Amino acid sequence: PGLHTLQIRSVVPGSPAEGGGVRAGDVLLAIDKLSIQSWQQFRARIASTRIGDTLEFTLWRDGAEVSAKLIPVASDQLAVKVGERLRPGVHLGEFGLLLGADDKAGLAVLHVQPDSLAERAGLAARAA
């Protein structure tokens, strides 16, 4: 499609996305018929959704629009569905970072991926 979009890089096995038919490589065009053209729009739309409500994703796959219905679950339910404990925080994969909150101002660096831009810049995870 000739517009700003978000591409799905990977789908967690056992997740609502996988169950709804979302595939790695799909391009997200809209959620519930509302155009999604940025990461900020995506996060705002997801943040305004209640657990258990059905979302209809409009995706671009193999040169055609396809639809996927997803039902968000709470993070503890997701951990059970995917068979692992998910680490809470904000994942910034393109920087090799996992950020989390604690009782201090700002965000704590919980993990720095080896050989990432963050590691090359000298960032390190906080001591546990």
N, C-alpha and C positions, 0 to 999 in steps of 0.2 A: 504493500500500500504506500502511496505517496504522501504520508503525513507522519508527524512525530508519534512514536509508539514505544511500548515496552516489550522487550522480548524475554520469554521465559528461558532461563539458562539451565535450570534443572528442576525436577519435581521429586519431592521426598516420597519414597515408596511407603504405601499405607496411609498417605495423607488425604484430606478431602480433595485436594487438587488432582491427585492420581485417580481417586474414585470417581471424580467428575469428568475424567477424560482429558485433562490438560496434559500436554506433552512438552518435553524440552524442545525448544526451537519455535514453539508457537509464539505468535505476536498478539499481545493483548490490545484490542481496539476499543472495547467498551465493557462496562459493568452495568447490568440492568439498563441497557440502551443509552447510558451516559458515557460520552466519549472520554477516554483516558489517554492523555497525551504527555503525561509526566509522572515521575516517581511520586511527587507531592500529591497529585490528584489521586493516584492509586492508594497511597497511604491514608489520605483523608477519607476516601470512599470506604476502605476496609475498616478504618477506625469508627466509622459511623454505623457499622453493621452490628446487629445483635447476634450473639451466639445462637445457632439453630435456625436463623433466617436463611432462606435460599437465595444465592446470588447467581445471576446468569452472566457468564463471561462470553463475550463475542471475541472470537479468536481468528487470526489469519493463519491458515495452514495449507501448504501445498497449492497456493494460488487461489484459495477459496475461503470464504467465511464459514466458520463452524461455531457451534454453540456448546458450552459446557455449563452444567449446573453444579454448583458447589455449596455445601452447607458447612460453615465455619464451626469449629469446636473449640472448647477451652484448651489452654496449653497443656494442662495435666491430662486431659482426654487425648490430646494429640500424642503426647509421650507414650501413652498406653497403646494407641493405634499403630504407631511406628516402631514400637518395641524398644525404645531407648529413652533415656532422660535427655530432654532438650535443654541446652544451656541457655538461660535467660539472658537477654541483652540485645543490643543492636549490632547486627552483623554488617560490616562494611567490607565485603569480600574483595572488592576492587583495591582496597588498601591493606588487606590482610589483617583486619582488626575485628575484635569482638569487644564492644563497649557495654558497660553495665553501670547501674546506679548503686551508691552506698549512702552513708549518712553525711557525707561531705559535699561541698559545692562542686559542681561539674560532673563529669563522667569518669569512671575508673576504666583503665585499659585492663581487660581480663585476659586477653590472649593476643599475641602477635605472631602471625604466620611466618614460618621461616622463609627467607629469601623474598619477602614481600617489600613493597615500597616503604611500608612503615618500619620494618626492621632495618632497611638500608638507610632510613632517615635517623636511626638511633633510638626509636621508641622501644620500650620494654613493658611487659605486663607487670602490674603491681604485685608486690609480695602478698601471699595469702594470709 
